[in-house]
C-alpha cells in the first residue's frame, strides 16, 4: 500500500470535464437575464444548498463520516450575517424606530448585548460567518475524533447536537428571535454604503459555488484526498502507517464547517431571514439526501441533486403539498438501484471524484524515489524539526534504557558467579 501511495501522480483536469464545467458556468451566468428574477433567486438559493451538500460530501463521501449537523454550521454562519444586516437596518425601517432590533425590544432588552454588538461591523461579521461554525466544529470534532468515536456513534452525536441547538436557539428568544428567527434584514452593503443588487448577489453566489467545487476537486485529488479515501476504506491500516487519523478528520470536518458557514452567510441577504428551522434534524436530513441522491464522493453530484430536487419541489408544490413523498420515492430508488447516486450513471471520465492515476508499483531498487502521501504542507519545516528532535530524544532514551538494563543484567550475572 505504501508503494502505491508513493507512486501517486497528480492528474490534470480532463479537457472534456473542463469544457462541460465552463459551459455549465456560462449557462448559469446567462440564466438571470433570461429566466426572470424569481428563477434567479431560486437558483441562487439552490446553489447555496448544493455547496452545503458539497461540504458534507467532503466528510461523508471521502472520509466516511455521516453527519446530520451541517445544517448547524450553515445556520451559525447565517446568524452571524443576519445580526450584521439587522443591526445596520435604518432606524426608520425598524418596527419601533430605534436601532435595537424589534425582537429584542419585544423581549424587554434595553441595550444591545455585548457579544452581539461587534457584529454591526462588516469585517467582524464576515470573519464570524466563517470562524464561528469552524471553531464550533473544531471543538466538537476534537472531542469526537480524539476520543476515537467512530461509525454510527458519530451520527448519533450530530443528531443530538442539531436537536439540542434547535431547542437552545428557540428558547433564547431575546437574542435569537426564537422560532421566527431574524427577519426583515437590510440588503447587503459593502464599503460603507454600496448596496449589492440581487443580480450582484447571484453572481457572488455563483462564483463562490465554482470556487468551492474547484477547491474541493484540487483538495481531493491531492495526497491529502488520497489519505481521506484511505481512512474511509481502512482507518486502522492508515494509523499503522504512522498517520494521525484524528488530525485529518478534524481538519476536513472544520474545513467543511467553514464552507457551510459561508453558504449560510450568503443565504441571509438572499432570502432576507434566518431561523432555527435550518438547525433542525429535518434540514440536516435534506442535506444527507442531496449527497446520497447525487452520489457520495462525486463532489458535483450533491450540487446537481440539490438543484434538481429543489426545482422538483418548486414544481410539485403547485399541485400538491406531498412533495416529500416524491423525494422519498426517489431516494428509495437510488438506494436500491443506484448505490453511486445519479453520478454513477455517467462515464468514468466525467466524474470529479476519480481522476487520480496510480502507476504500477516499482521494484525494491527504486524505493528511494518513493514520495509518501503526506498532507499538502500539513507539517511545516518547524513542525518537522520538532518531530525530528522528539524522535531523536525518544531514540536516545531507548538507548540509555537499553544500556542501563544491559549493565544491570551484567552485574546480576557477576554477583551470581561470585
C-alpha positions, 0 to 999 in steps of 0.5 A: 500500500505504501508503494502505491501511495508513493507512486501517486501522480497528480492528474490534470483536469480532463479537457472534456470535464473542463469544457462541460464545467465552463459551459455549465458556468456560462449557462448559469451566468446567462440564466438571470437575464433570461429566466426572470428574477424569481428563477434567479433567486431560486437558483441562487438559493439552490446553489447555496444548498448544493455547496452545503451538500458539497461540504458534507460530501467532503466528510461523508463521501471521502472520509466516511463520516455521516453527519446530520449537523451541517445544517448547524454550521450553515445556520451559525454562519447565517446568524452571524450575517443576519445580526450584521444586516439587522443591526445596520437596518435604518432606524426608520425601517425598524418596527419601533424606530430605534436601532435595537432590533424589534425582537429584542425590544419585544423581549424587554432588552434595553441595550444591545448585548455585548457579544452581539454588538461587534457584529454591526461591523462588516469585517467582524461579521464576515470573519464570524460567518466563517470562524464561528461554525469552524471553531464550533466544529473544531471543538466538537470534532476534537472531542469526537475524533480524539476520543476515537468515536467512530461509525454510527456513534458519530451520527448519533452525536450530530443528531443530538447536537442539531436537536439540542441547538434547535431547542437552545436557539428557540428558547433564547428568544431575546437574542435569537428571535426564537422560532421566527428567527431574524427577519426583515434584514437590510440588503447587503452593503459593502464599503460603507454604503454600496448596496449589492443588487440581487443580480450582484448577489447571484453572481457572488453566489455563483462564483463562490459555488465554482470556487468551492467545487474547484477547491474541493476537486484540487483538495481531493485529488491531492495526497491529502484526498488520497489519505481521506479515501484511505481512512474511509476504506481502512482507518486502522491500516492508515494509523499503522502507517504512522498517520494521525487519523484524528488530525485529518478528520478534524481538519476536513470536518472544520474545513467543511464547517467553514464552507457551510458557514459561508453558504449560510452567510450568503443565504441571509441577504438572499432570502432576507431571514434566518431561523432555527428551522435550518438547525433542525434534524429535518434540514440536516436530513435534506442535506444527507439526501442531496449527497446520497441522491447525487452520489457520495464522493462525486463532489458535483453530484450533491450540487446537481441533486440539490438543484434538481430536487429543489426545482422538483419541489418548486414544481410539485408544490403547485399541485400538491403539498406531498412533495416529500413523498416524491423525494422519498420515492426517489431516494428509495430508488437510488438506494436500491438501484443506484448505490453511486447516486445519479453520478454513477450513471455517467462515464468514468471520465466525467466524474470529479471524484476519480481522476487520480492515476496510480502507476504500477508499483516499482521494484525494491531498487527504486524505493528511494524515489518513493514520495509518501502521501503526506498532507499538502504542507500539513507539517511545516519545516518547524513542525518537522524539526520538532518531530525530528528532535522528539524522535531523536530524544525518544531514540536516545532514551531507548538507548540509555534504557537499553544500556542501563538494563544491559549493565544491570543484567551484567552485574546480576550475572557477576554477583551470581558467579561470585 
